[in-house]
Amino acid sequence: MPTTLSRRALGRALLARQLLLRRSELPVTEAVEHLVGLQAQAPTPPYFALWSRLVGFSPNRLGDLISDRSVVRIVLMRGTIHLVSATDCLALRPLMAPMLERALVGNTTYGKAKLAGLDLAEVAGAARALLEQKPRTMAELRTLLGPQWPDRDPVSLAQTARSLLPLVQVPPRGLWGTGGQPACTTAESWLGRSLDAEPSPERLVQRYLAAFGPATVRDIQAWSGLTRLAEVTDRLGTQLLRLRGEDGVGLLDLPDAPRPEADVPAPVRFLAPFDNALLSHADRSRIMDDDARKVVFASVNGQIPGTVVVDGTVRALWRIQRNQGLCIDTIRPLSKRHTSAVTAEGNRLLGFAESETKGDVLIRSL
């Protein structure tokens, strides 16, 4: 009979593997690789994500890695932008290619009818030539591709390039305290190396479990956007441990991965907007209850706010407001002890972000 893990135990395992149970001394690149990248729709979330996970992290440590091309920002899992190491960029992008092409063709806004009869490979080839001349914004790419296909929607042409080519966003995009529209070039041009010719879906599954497990096949598919991963886990066979959740659902894991006891203390942690810990399972109950889930995913435009984890579960939202400080909105009331711990960690967060804001920690109810 497989070992049964409670929801709370699954939550503790997730925190441990996400480097949230205790801050790690891993070098930044190794931490990014352990986490299989950081979701990065906006420039600053990866900085806050790493601050919550690493001892003594400072923005310049990540900014230098972006500038020297050790890490890059690229569309990967679920068709969203992730910050990954250069090595992972070359390994992961080929695995995501079929999913990204399906998403392009099936998109009702710029795919389907707008791409009907179009030679997508030809568009991608023309875009590659333009983007490897020099990095360009999507607006520039639309302007340059439009005249070559005057009867086609320029947005659809640019989206074809975004989906079919491994495009990385080049600095200053992604640097702490900078702004501007993202400019892109191909990963091969930026890194001077080719994509992996034989990427391993088995290795992808194992790395997911190391960072997010124990988990179901459905969880792995929700994180990656890939399908038919049960075939991959079946091939792994005895390399994976079979467990069970308290709901009776089967779980997969790596035999030697950490699975702390359910009563291990969990410190207050401020999770970044779009944090991996919240978005990488089909069943998110290990880190948030239904009330929290409804609040966190309330946005109609897909925005995921910063959240505060207290005793292992999401209990509040946070945002930094310039010249006002750190605003924390609790989903349900906090005890005095937890309020004190949230305030203390919030002040440390303000110290980290001091170049971005001035002010105090303000805790209030939603």
WORA-V641370 format. One record per helix or strand. SS is the DSSP state (H for helix, E for strand). FROM is the first residue (numbers start at 0). LEN is the number of residues. If there is no record, write none. Layout:
# WORA-V641370
ss->SS from->FROM len->LEN
ss->SS from->FROM len->LEN
This chain:
# WORA-V641370
ss->E from->3 len->2
ss->H from->6 len->11
ss->E from->23 len->1
ss->H from->27 len->7
ss->E from->37 len->2
ss->H from->44 len->9
ss->E from->53 len->1
ss->H from->58 len->9
ss->E from->70 len->5
ss->H from->76 len->3
ss->E from->80 len->5
ss->H from->85 len->21
ss->H from->111 len->4
ss->H from->119 len->14
ss->E from->135 len->2
ss->H from->137 len->12
ss->H from->153 len->11
ss->E from->166 len->4
ss->E from->182 len->4
ss->H from->186 len->5
ss->H from->200 len->12
ss->E from->214 len->1
ss->H from->216 len->8
ss->H from->228 len->11
ss->E from->239 len->6
ss->E from->249 len->5
ss->E from->268 len->3
ss->H from->275 len->4
ss->H from->289 len->7
ss->E from->305 len->5
ss->E from->312 len->9
ss->E from->324 len->6
ss->H from->335 len->17
ss->E from->359 len->6
